[in-house]
C-alpha cells in the first residue's frame, strides 16, 4: 500500500524533481558567474595591453630660448601586469616615444635660395602607469619613467641648380643625448569598449645638452652652405602635455 501511494504521488507531481534540478543548476550557474575568474572575464577595460598615440606640447624650464617651446607627437605601448588579480587597479609596464620640434632660424640667400636650421628632439623611455578604478567612465592614473632624449639640429638648404631646377639638401649638422626621468599623471575618459581619451602631464627632468646657437651661424654667401656655428649648453627640463587616444586589447 505504501509503495502504491508513493507511486501515485510521484505521478501527480511530475515537476517536483525536475524543478529541484533546475533550481540547483541555476544556483550552480549563478555561483559560477560570481566566481572571481568569471567576474574578471566580464571586465571590459582592464585589458592585457594597449597602444596609444597623442599630440604633445613641451615648455622648457630654464632652457635655452631655442628649445623653450616644442610641439610634436608621441606613441606608447603598455602591458597590464596584474590583470588577473581582483583589484580596482591596473599596473601597466611599457615603452614610450615622443618627438618635439622647436623650430629654428631661416635665412634667404642670393638666387632665390634659402637655408633653415631646425632643432628636434626624440625621447625614448620605459615607464610605469598605475590606473585607479580603470573600469569607471573616467579614471585617474599616475606615471613614472626613465630614458633618453636625443637632440639634433638639421640644415635644410633649398636652391636652384644650373638648369633652374629647385633642389633641396638636408643634413644633420650636430646632436647630443641626455638621460631623462620624471613623473606625471592624468585622466582617461572612456569612449567605447576598447577606446579611451587620455589627457596626461609629465614633468621631465634632463641633464645639460649642447644646443646650436642660431645667432652664431655663418653662411657662405657663394655656395649657401653652412660655414660655422657655436654650441651652447642648456638645461633640458620640460613641462609636457599630451592629448591622445588609447586602444585596448
Rosetta blueprint (number, residue, H / E / L):
1 X L
2 X H
3 X H
4 X H
5 X H
6 X H
7 X H
8 X H
9 X H
10 X H
11 X H
12 X H
13 X L
14 X L
15 X L
16 X H
17 X H
18 X H
19 X H
20 X H
21 X H
22 X H
23 X H
24 X H
25 X H
26 X H
27 X H
28 X H
29 X H
30 X H
31 X H
32 X H
33 X H
34 X L
35 X L
36 X H
37 X H
38 X H
39 X H
40 X H
41 X H
42 X L
43 X L
44 X L
45 X L
46 X L
47 X L
48 X L
49 X E
50 X E
51 X E
52 X E
53 X E
54 X E
55 X E
56 X E
57 X E
58 X E
59 X E
60 X E
61 X E
62 X L
63 X L
64 X L
65 X H
66 X H
67 X H
68 X L
69 X E
70 X E
71 X E
72 X E
73 X E
74 X E
75 X E
76 X E
77 X E
78 X E
79 X E
80 X E
81 X L
82 X L
83 X L
84 X L
85 X L
86 X L
87 X L
88 X L
89 X E
90 X E
91 X E
92 X E
93 X E
94 X E
95 X E
96 X E
97 X E
98 X E
99 X E
100 X E
101 X E
102 X E
103 X E
104 X E
105 X E
106 X E
107 X E
108 X E
109 X E
110 X L
111 X L
112 X L
113 X E
114 X E
115 X E
116 X E
117 X E
118 X E
119 X E
120 X E
121 X E
122 X E
123 X E
124 X E
125 X E
126 X E
127 X E
128 X E
129 X E
130 X E
131 X E
132 X E
133 X L
134 X L
135 X L
136 X L
137 X L
138 X E
139 X E
140 X E
141 X E
142 X E
143 X E
144 X E
145 X E
146 X E
147 X E
148 X E
149 X E
150 X E
151 X E
152 X E
153 X E
154 X E
155 X E
156 X E
157 X E
158 X E
159 X E
160 X E
161 X L
162 X L
163 X L
164 X L
165 X L
166 X E
167 X E
168 X E
169 X E
170 X E
171 X E
172 X E
173 X E
174 X E
175 X E
176 X E
177 X E
178 X E
179 X E
180 X E
181 X E
182 X E
183 X E
184 X E
185 X E
186 X E
187 X E
188 X E
189 X E
190 X E
191 X L
192 X L
193 X L
194 X L
195 X E
196 X E
197 X E
198 X E
199 X E
200 X E
201 X E
202 X E
203 X E
204 X E
205 X E
206 X E
207 X L
208 X L
209 X E
210 X E
211 X E
212 X E
213 X E
214 X E
215 X E
216 X E
217 X E
218 X E
219 X E
220 X L
221 X L
222 X L
223 X L
224 X L
225 X L
226 X E
227 X E
228 X E
229 X E
230 X E
231 X E
232 X E
233 X E
234 X E
235 X L
236 X L
237 X E
238 X E
239 X E
240 X E
241 X E
242 X E
243 X E
244 X E
245 X E
246 X E
247 X E
248 X E
249 X L
